[in-house]
Amino acid sequence: MRPPLPVSLTLPPISVYSPKKGNHFPQWGGAHLIMAVTTIVVTGICIVAARSLSPATLARQLIGWLLLSLSISWFVYTNLPGKYDPAESLPLHLTDWLRVISPLALITNSRKLTAISFYWGLLLNLQAIITPSLTYIHPTYLQFVEYWLTHIALFVIPAVLTWGFGYRPSWKDWRFIVVFSHGWAGMTGIFNKLTGGNYGYLAGKSGEKSALDFFGPWPWYIGTLSVLCCSIWAGMTAPFARTTAPKEGLGTHVKGGCV
């Protein structure tokens, strides 16, 4: 008579968080197309609505506070015990900075914060909408909503500030964003070295299809992106700078412009 097979009573650990593993959101599937169309529609609606509002309106500031509160809540959630990982959880990604900067641009009307929101939100954040890199390491529904709400909002805000409230970038703003961006990249690179993380995708590509695939291997794509971003930002500035020079501000209908 054969002896009975041993039965293991050990159950595998159950966790919604794993910085190494997770299902990936499929690029250019049905859900992605819906979110892309939603971005376009919401942006258009918000620009039209903003044109009827004062730049200092209470509604604008309330929206800014709401988005800022959601960003802080998400940061707290992802740093709860059992979820924190220094290679994943620190607020060092470009999006993490925009989560705070763009709502504050709505609240304060600061010209520098508006400039960061304009250059980063309309160009760099757009890449997260076109080629999303979303790995589900938190509950799927929660992370899906947070990802798309965040990136759509970070695109809508600078569009509204520019074509709704009248922000006009200048060459001074361009110089500022070039210096600021390279400062962020340098600091983030140091933290990547210390934590083993890949914040800002400065230590390697995301693993998903993205624009980075066209610019060679690490670290060479970083230099290429630096030159390319500065050039595109110059192209984004030139049409506005020609029509508004030498005056700087948010537009003729904005009382006081940016501070």
C-alpha positions in Angstrom: 0.0 0.0 0.0 1.4 3.4 -1.0 1.8 6.0 1.7 -0.5 9.0 1.3 1.0 12.1 -0.3 1.9 14.9 2.1 -0.6 17.7 2.1 0.7 21.2 2.6 -1.4 23.4 4.8 0.6 26.5 3.9 -1.3 29.1 1.9 0.5 31.5 -0.4 0.6 35.1 0.9 -2.1 37.4 -0.4 -1.1 40.9 -1.2 -2.3 43.6 -3.5 1.1 45.2 -3.5 4.2 43.9 -5.2 6.8 46.4 -6.7 8.3 43.6 -8.8 5.1 42.0 -10.3 1.7 43.0 -11.6 -0.6 42.9 -14.5 0.0 45.6 -17.2 -2.6 47.9 -18.7 -2.7 47.1 -22.4 -1.8 50.0 -24.7 -4.3 50.9 -27.4 -6.9 48.4 -26.3 -10.5 49.5 -25.9 -10.1 51.0 -22.4 -7.1 53.0 -23.7 -9.0 54.4 -26.7 -11.9 55.4 -24.4 -9.5 57.3 -22.1 -7.8 59.0 -25.0 -11.1 60.2 -26.4 -12.1 61.3 -22.9 -9.0 63.4 -22.6 -9.8 65.3 -25.8 -13.5 65.8 -24.9 -12.9 66.9 -21.3 -10.1 69.3 -22.4 -12.4 71.0 -24.9 -15.3 71.3 -22.4 -13.1 72.7 -19.7 -11.5 75.3 -22.0 -14.9 76.5 -23.1 -16.2 76.6 -19.5 -13.0 78.5 -18.3 -13.5 81.3 -20.8 -16.7 82.3 -19.0 -14.9 82.4 -15.6 -12.6 84.8 -13.9 -9.1 83.5 -13.4 -9.4 84.2 -9.7 -12.8 82.5 -9.4 -13.6 80.4 -6.3 -14.5 77.4 -8.5 -11.0 77.3 -10.0 -9.4 77.4 -6.6 -11.8 74.8 -5.2 -10.9 72.4 -8.1 -7.2 73.0 -7.3 -7.7 72.2 -3.7 -9.7 69.1 -4.5 -7.0 67.8 -6.9 -4.2 68.6 -4.4 -6.1 66.7 -1.6 -6.5 63.7 -3.9 -2.8 63.8 -4.7 -1.8 63.9 -1.0 -4.3 61.1 -0.2 -2.8 58.9 -2.8 0.8 59.6 -1.6 -0.3 58.7 2.0 -2.0 55.5 0.7 1.0 54.3 -1.3 3.3 54.8 1.7 1.2 52.8 4.3 2.9 50.0 6.0 3.3 47.0 3.7 3.1 49.2 0.6 6.1 51.4 1.0 9.2 50.7 -1.2 11.9 53.3 -1.5 12.5 52.2 -5.1 8.8 52.9 -6.0 7.0 55.0 -3.4 9.0 58.3 -3.2 7.3 61.3 -4.9 10.1 61.7 -7.4 8.5 60.9 -10.8 7.7 63.9 -12.9 4.0 63.1 -12.5 4.4 63.2 -8.7 5.7 66.7 -8.9 3.0 67.7 -11.3 0.4 66.3 -8.9 1.3 69.2 -6.6 2.5 71.9 -9.0 -0.5 71.9 -11.3 -3.2 72.2 -8.6 -1.1 74.9 -6.9 -0.9 76.8 -10.3 -4.7 76.8 -10.3 -4.9 78.0 -6.7 -2.1 80.6 -6.6 -1.9 81.9 -10.2 1.9 81.6 -9.9 3.7 82.2 -13.2 6.5 79.8 -12.5 4.1 77.0 -11.4 2.0 77.7 -14.5 5.1 77.5 -16.7 6.0 74.1 -15.2 2.4 72.9 -15.7 2.5 74.1 -19.3 5.8 72.6 -20.5 5.6 69.4 -18.5 1.9 68.8 -18.6 1.4 69.3 -22.3 4.5 67.5 -23.5 5.9 65.0 -21.0 2.7 64.1 -19.3 1.1 63.6 -22.7 3.4 60.6 -23.2 1.7 58.9 -20.3 -1.6 59.2 -22.1 -0.3 58.1 -25.5 1.8 55.2 -24.3 0.7 54.5 -20.7 3.0 52.5 -18.5 0.6 51.2 -15.9 1.5 48.1 -13.8 -1.2 47.1 -11.3 0.5 46.8 -8.0 -2.5 48.2 -6.0 -6.2 47.2 -6.4 -6.8 47.4 -10.2 -9.9 49.6 -10.1 -8.3 52.0 -7.7 -5.1 52.4 -9.6 -6.9 52.6 -13.0 -9.0 55.5 -11.8 -6.1 57.2 -10.1 -3.8 56.9 -13.1 -6.3 58.3 -15.7 -7.8 60.9 -13.4 -4.3 62.2 -12.6 -2.9 62.3 -16.2 -6.0 63.7 -17.8 -6.2 66.4 -15.1 -2.5 67.2 -15.6 -3.1 67.7 -19.3 -6.4 69.6 -18.9 -5.0 72.1 -16.3 -2.3 73.7 -18.5 -4.6 73.7 -21.5 -7.2 75.6 -19.5 -4.6 78.0 -18.0 -3.4 78.7 -21.6 -6.5 78.7 -23.8 -9.1 79.4 -21.1 -7.4 81.9 -18.8 -4.9 83.4 -21.1 -1.4 82.3 -19.9 1.2 83.2 -22.5 4.6 81.5 -22.2 7.7 83.7 -22.7 11.3 83.1 -23.4 12.0 83.8 -19.8 9.6 80.9 -18.9 11.5 78.7 -21.4 14.8 79.4 -19.8 13.3 78.7 -16.4 11.9 75.3 -17.4 15.2 74.2 -19.0 17.1 75.0 -15.8 14.4 73.6 -13.6 14.0 70.3 -15.5 17.7 69.6 -15.6 17.9 70.3 -11.8 15.0 67.8 -11.3 16.8 65.2 -13.5 20.0 65.6 -11.6 18.4 65.3 -8.2 16.3 62.3 -9.3 19.3 60.6 -10.7 21.0 60.8 -7.3 18.0 59.2 -5.6 17.8 56.5 -8.2 21.4 55.6 -7.3 20.6 55.6 -3.6 17.4 53.6 -3.8 17.8 51.4 -6.8 14.7 52.9 -8.3 13.9 54.2 -11.7 12.2 57.5 -11.0 11.7 59.5 -14.1 12.9 56.5 -16.2 16.4 58.0 -15.8 17.9 54.6 -14.9 16.3 52.6 -17.7 13.3 52.3 -19.9 9.9 51.4 -18.5 9.6 48.1 -20.3 6.5 49.3 -22.1 6.4 50.7 -25.6 7.1 54.4 -25.5 8.9 57.3 -27.3 12.1 56.3 -25.5 12.4 53.3 -27.8 13.3 55.7 -30.7 16.3 57.3 -28.9 18.7 54.5 -28.3 19.9 52.6 -25.2 20.5 53.9 -21.7 22.1 56.3 -20.9 22.3 57.8 -24.4 18.5 58.4 -24.7 18.7 60.8 -21.8 20.9 63.3 -23.7 18.8 62.9 -26.8 15.6 63.6 -24.8 17.3 66.7 -23.2 18.0 68.3 -26.5 14.6 67.2 -28.0 12.5 68.5 -25.1 14.3 71.9 -25.0 13.7 72.2 -28.8 10.0 71.3 -28.6 9.5 73.6 -25.6 11.1 76.4 -27.7 8.6 75.6 -30.4 5.8 75.7 -27.9 7.0 79.1 -26.7 7.7 80.8 -30.0 4.1 81.4 -31.3 3.0 83.0 -28.0 6.3 85.0 -27.5 5.9 86.6 -30.9 2.3 87.7 -30.2 2.8 88.9 -26.6 6.4 90.4 -26.6 7.5 92.3 -24.7 4.6 92.0 -22.3 4.5 88.9 -20.0 1.3 87.8 -18.3 -1.7 85.6 -18.5 -3.4 87.6 -21.1 -5.2 90.9 -21.5 -8.4 89.7 -19.8 -6.5 88.4 -16.7 -6.3 91.1 -14.0 -2.8 91.3 -12.7 -1.4 88.4 -14.8 0.8 85.8 -13.1 2.7 86.5 -9.9 
